Amino acid sequence: MDDRIRFIEHQGKRILLLDFSHSNAHEMQLLLEYVRITVAQHAHESVITLADYTGSTVDHAVATKIKEVLTLDRPFVKKTAWVGAESIPHAFMDNFHTFSQREIVTFKTREEAMDWLVKD
C-alpha cells in the first residue's frame, strides 16, 4: 500500500498522495483504512492531501467509509484536493461535504490539484 498512499513533493511542499485510481470496492476499503491510520500519525492541521479517484469503484459501502475517514482525519488535514471525482455520484459528493464539514475541491488533473494545494 505504500506505493498508493505516500508523500510526494511539489514545489518544495509535501503532499500525501492517496492514489485510489482504478481500485475496486474491496481495495478502496483497505486503502481508506490505511489512510485513516496514516493521517492520524501527524500533527493537527499539518497534512495536505491529494486523492485520485480516477476509474475507482465508489459504491454505497465505500462512500460510507469515505465519510468516516473524512470525518476522522479532519483535525489532521490542512487542505485537500480530489481528481477523478466526476465518476462519483453527485449525491455522494454532497453527502461527503455535509457529513465531514470539510471543503473538498475537485480538479481535472493532478498537476492542477497540486498547484492549488501548495498555494498559501
MOHUTA-V647660 format. One record per residue. N is the residue number from 1. RES is the residue in three letters. PHI is phi in whole degrees, 0 to 359 (NA if undefined). NEAR is the number of other C-alpha atoms within 8 Angstrom. Layout:
# MOHUTA-V647660
n=<N,N>
res=<RES,RES>
phi=<PHI,PHI>
near=<NEAR,NEAR>
This chain:
# MOHUTA-V647660
n=<1,2,3,4,5,6,7,8,9,10,11,12,13,14,15,16,17,18,19,20,21,22,23,24,25,26,27,28,29,30,31,32,33,34,35,36,37,38,39,40,41,42,43,44,45,46,47,48,49,50,51,52,53,54,55,56,57,58,59,60,61,62,63,64,65,66,67,68,69,70,71,72,73,74,75,76,77,78,79,80,81,82,83,84,85,86,87,88,89,90,91,92,93,94,95,96,97,98,99,100,101,102,103,104,105,106,107,108,109,110,111,112,113,114,115,116,117,118,119,120>
res=<MET,ASP,ASP,ARG,ILE,ARG,PHE,ILE,GLU,HIS,GLN,GLY,LYS,ARG,ILE,LEU,LEU,LEU,ASP,PHE,SER,HIS,SER,ASN,ALA,HIS,GLU,MET,GLN,LEU,LEU,LEU,GLU,TYR,VAL,ARG,ILE,THR,VAL,ALA,GLN,HIS,ALA,HIS,GLU,SER,VAL,ILE,THR,LEU,ALA,ASP,TYR,THR,GLY,SER,THR,VAL,ASP,HIS,ALA,VAL,ALA,THR,LYS,ILE,LYS,GLU,VAL,LEU,THR,LEU,ASP,ARG,PRO,PHE,VAL,LYS,LYS,THR,ALA,TRP,VAL,GLY,ALA,GLU,SER,ILE,PRO,HIS,ALA,PHE,MET,ASP,ASN,PHE,HIS,THR,PHE,SER,GLN,ARG,GLU,ILE,VAL,THR,PHE,LYS,THR,ARG,GLU,GLU,ALA,MET,ASP,TRP,LEU,VAL,LYS,ASP>
phi=<NA,296,281,264,242,203,276,236,244,217,52,81,243,273,236,276,278,250,269,266,303,58,263,277,300,295,298,301,301,295,297,297,294,296,298,304,293,296,295,294,274,249,293,302,50,245,256,252,240,233,255,248,257,306,69,269,260,243,265,300,295,294,300,297,293,300,302,299,293,302,287,290,267,308,296,265,265,276,203,219,223,237,235,75,278,296,275,277,307,304,299,296,300,301,295,299,297,295,293,274,55,234,276,241,262,253,223,281,229,298,300,300,296,295,300,294,298,274,288,272>
near=<6,5,5,10,13,9,8,8,8,10,5,5,7,9,13,12,13,12,9,13,10,9,11,9,11,7,8,14,10,8,12,11,9,10,11,11,8,8,11,9,6,9,8,8,8,9,14,12,13,15,12,14,13,11,9,12,10,11,7,6,7,12,10,8,10,10,12,9,12,11,10,8,11,9,8,13,14,9,8,13,14,14,15,14,10,5,7,8,7,6,6,9,9,8,9,12,11,8,8,11,8,8,6,8,7,10,11,8,8,10,6,9,15,12,9,7,12,9,5,3>
